Amino acid sequence: MGKIIEVTAAVIRRQDKVLIASRKQEGWEFPGGKIEPGETAASALRRELAEELAMENILILDELYCICHAYPEKTVRLHFMRTLLPEGASFAPCEGQEVRWVTLPELFTCGLLPADRPLAEFLN
């Protein structure tokens, strides 16, 4: 199986919707990224959201769900974190990606990446 890459992702809800972001030409995912050495899942998520979406003052609550997913070339362990975006807080994609709010049922039809699909099942 090789080395497992630790990754963190935000589950940000607003009313009945969750925030997802595009990943290059591959599909949609919960925003986040790789956990660097010395970082916790929460500190990595805070850094990634600031870098990718210019999100500040977020509140990371706890780990909602964790899963390992094996791609042909690597295995990732995804730590999905319940994350609060303060009311009225703005954010903007910084790396050319798109972001959108989708309902929980839309997670099954939006082109969610394979590693994120078990979370869609869990949330629904």
Secondary structure in CASP SS format (residue, H / E / C, confidence):
PFRMAT SS
TARGET T0000
AUTHOR 0000-0000-0000
METHOD secondary structure of the structure
MODEL  1
M C 1.00
G C 1.00
K C 1.00
I E 1.00
I E 1.00
E E 1.00
V E 1.00
T E 1.00
A E 1.00
A E 1.00
V E 1.00
I E 1.00
R E 1.00
R E 1.00
Q C 1.00
D C 1.00
K E 1.00
V E 1.00
L E 1.00
I E 1.00
A E 1.00
S E 1.00
R E 1.00
K C 1.00
Q C 1.00
E C 1.00
G E 1.00
W E 1.00
E E 1.00
F C 1.00
P C 1.00
G E 1.00
G E 1.00
K E 1.00
I C 1.00
E C 1.00
P C 1.00
G C 1.00
E C 1.00
T C 1.00
A H 1.00
A H 1.00
S H 1.00
A H 1.00
L H 1.00
R H 1.00
R H 1.00
E H 1.00
L H 1.00
A H 1.00
E H 1.00
E H 1.00
L H 1.00
A C 1.00
M C 1.00
E C 1.00
N C 1.00
I C 1.00
L E 1.00
I E 1.00
L E 1.00
D E 1.00
E E 1.00
L E 1.00
Y E 1.00
C E 1.00
I E 1.00
C E 1.00
H E 1.00
A E 1.00
Y C 1.00
P C 1.00
E C 1.00
K C 1.00
T E 1.00
V E 1.00
R E 1.00
L E 1.00
H E 1.00
F E 1.00
M E 1.00
R E 1.00
T E 1.00
L E 1.00
L C 1.00
P C 1.00
E C 1.00
G C 1.00
A C 1.00
S C 1.00
F C 1.00
A C 1.00
P C 1.00
C C 1.00
E C 1.00
G C 1.00
Q C 1.00
E C 1.00
V E 1.00
R E 1.00
W E 1.00
V E 1.00
T E 1.00
L C 1.00
P H 1.00
E H 1.00
L H 1.00
F H 1.00
T C 1.00
C C 1.00
G C 1.00
L E 1.00
L C 1.00
P H 1.00
A H 1.00
D H 1.00
R H 1.00
P H 1.00
L H 1.00
A H 1.00
E H 1.00
F H 1.00
L H 1.00
N C 1.00
END
